[in-house]
Amino acid sequence: MYEIGGLIIIGVLAQWIAWRLRVPAILPLILAGILIGPGWEWYSGHRLLSPRFDSDAGTGLFPGNLLYSFVSLSIGLILFEGGLTLRLKEIRGLADSIFRLTTYGAFTTTIVAGFAAHFIMGLNWQIAFLFSTLIVVTGPTVITPIMRQINVKRQVATVLKWESIVIDPVGAFLAVLFYNFIVAYYDPQATVYQSLVKFFQAGLVGIGLGFVIGHLLFFVISRLYVPKFLLNIVTLGFVVGAFLVSDAIVHESGLLTTVVMGAYLANREVPFLHDILDFKESLTLLLISLLFILLSANMTVDQITLVLTQESLVVFLIVVFLARPLGVFWSLAQSDLSWRDKAFISWVGPRGIVAAGVASLFGIELAKEGIADAEYITPLVFLIVLGTVLLNATLAGFIARKLRVSLPRGSGVLIFGASEGARQLALSLQESGRDVTLITPNRAESDIAEEKHLNVLNVQFNSDELDSRIDLTDIGYILALTGNDEDNFYLLNNYRSREGIRGAFRLVTRKEIQAQRYGNESLFGHYVSYLLFNRAARNFGEVQSVEVTEQKEYHLILEQLREEKAIPLYLRCAEHGDITFIPAGEGKVSVSVGDTLYYLGDPQEEEAEVEQESYAPREIEA
């Protein structure tokens, strides 16, 4: 009882320390596990926590293989929560990049790391490639905390998030495949053909069962067969049941089943999905805390000593500085991502719970079989996990700034209203790398926004549900673009004082247009009413841009646009990518050479030539 209670308390404390120090929780969790396990054993001769039950000593938590069963099921639940965040509309234009990164990238890491482990550390070929397959996975347990610390372009963050969730079951499959190869190599009764058959069976069963049980759960929830107060535990029961059934049919297929289930639900209109996601996030935090402490505490002093060598350090450096960059640049060679984006993705490759969990199991099982070099698997994988997390946690923000892929804190935009004008503005901001969320009570507007692959919430402005459904974590700007002046004032007053909000703006009111006097929060122009804003969006249909080539030129451009009843929207800083929304009045706007002004209007190329190219608009895809 004391061990279980102490384990939970240490996990919660480590999570809090990680939050205070702004580092991924995996770092203090692993260090805590090593301290109360092998660290205390080295110091005093006994452990404060023994994950495996010792019948002679009468201490420990999990007898036999129950530790691995707990680890495997917990990872399945973690991946289900990750799958719930995989919305297909996020990867518009990025699907091919993610597919190549999780296949070509994984293959490259496997080959490079396998050769390094064999030739540098002297491991036999079987163990070397088992090690290399275990470290291809990144994982949401480590990527998500790092992405919370820094704010990078939407495309880069999306690629990293999808890779981390999709690669987990792929990596587990690869590791199981090589494990079965090793068993077949040393066991005359097993064959390589049987290993390949199991591999493909696991893939088919995992995907098929994930879709079937995911649809069944969607049917149960959408038909309201389950009361809301039972929704979370019923969902938990479905996920656990799906994992167990899948694993009973084909061993190690349960992880893929849970990911597919989560992704299926994420892309359907599931009632109360945000409640399920909130519950799963809390459960995932607890499971991650327990898992990393248990697995690191399960190592021995001898295992840790094995990898405290120069050879292990060289293998680590090859994995980080050769295998990962080589795989990323090869995988993304045909993508639209810039070399800076690819370089940052190359840097962010921390290994997570799947690598640690599966390595612990395979290391123990192969060592019991007496297979040479099996004792290196667990500590070497943990070295990669701890080292990559430490590097990424401390340097990811610095690398993002140097590569210029980071965005200022609070760069997200929350737009109330989803009319034609709001959608055009949202698309333009999204193309600029911003995270944009539209909120509207109008179902028709919501459907159109979703068709355009915009993130939209269909909820009433004055409902209690609104606060619980919106995430203001990285929102810096609030735009009230509804057709009701009272709603716009209400929304600004409600959200402008929230922590992290850098600016709250609204459309001009009818009274302001009549009096020609505008508040500091009024947007775009003295003539830009709700009706004119949306009429311009329908008539022009595209957001244009013009680069400011001289500092004094900005005011000339703005004056000319307003004379033509075009609508200036926002200014994007060339140096650090920040944005400034254009005020309706004569508010002061900081402008530098190279900044870009975005607006709704005609390019009017002929007139621009007459004005000696005083501005040269170019069309931006919206």
ABEGO torsion letter per residue (X at the ends): XAAAAAAAAAAAAAAAAAAAAGBBAAAAAAAAAAAABAAAAAAAGBBABBABBBAAAGBEABBEAAAAAAAAAAAAAAAAAAAAABBAAAABGAAAAAAAAAAAAAAAAAAAAAAAAAAAAGBBAAAAAAAAAAAABBEAAAAAAAAAABBBBAAAAAAAAAAAAAAAAAAAAAAAAAAAAAAAAABAABBAAAAAAAAAAAAAAAAAAAAAAAAAAAAAAAAGABBAAAAAAAAAAAAAAAAAAAAAABBGAAAAAAAAAAAAAAABBBBGAAAAAAAAAAAAAAAAAAAAAAAAAABBAAAAAAABBAAAAAAAAAAAAAAAAAAAAAAAAABABBAAAAAAAAABBBBBAAAAAAAAAAAAAAAAAGBBGAAAAAAAAAAAAAAAAAAAAAAAAAAAAAAGABBBBGABBBBBEABAAAAAAAAAAAAAGBBBBBBBABAAAAAAAAAAGBBBBBBBAABAAAAAABBAAABABBBBABABAAAAAAAAAAAAABBGBABBBBBBBAAAAAAGBBBAABBGEAABBAAAAAAAAAAAGBBBBBBBABAAAAAAAAAAAAAAGBBBABBBBAAAGBBBBBBABABBBBBBBGBBBBBBEBAGAAAAAAAGGABBBBBBBX
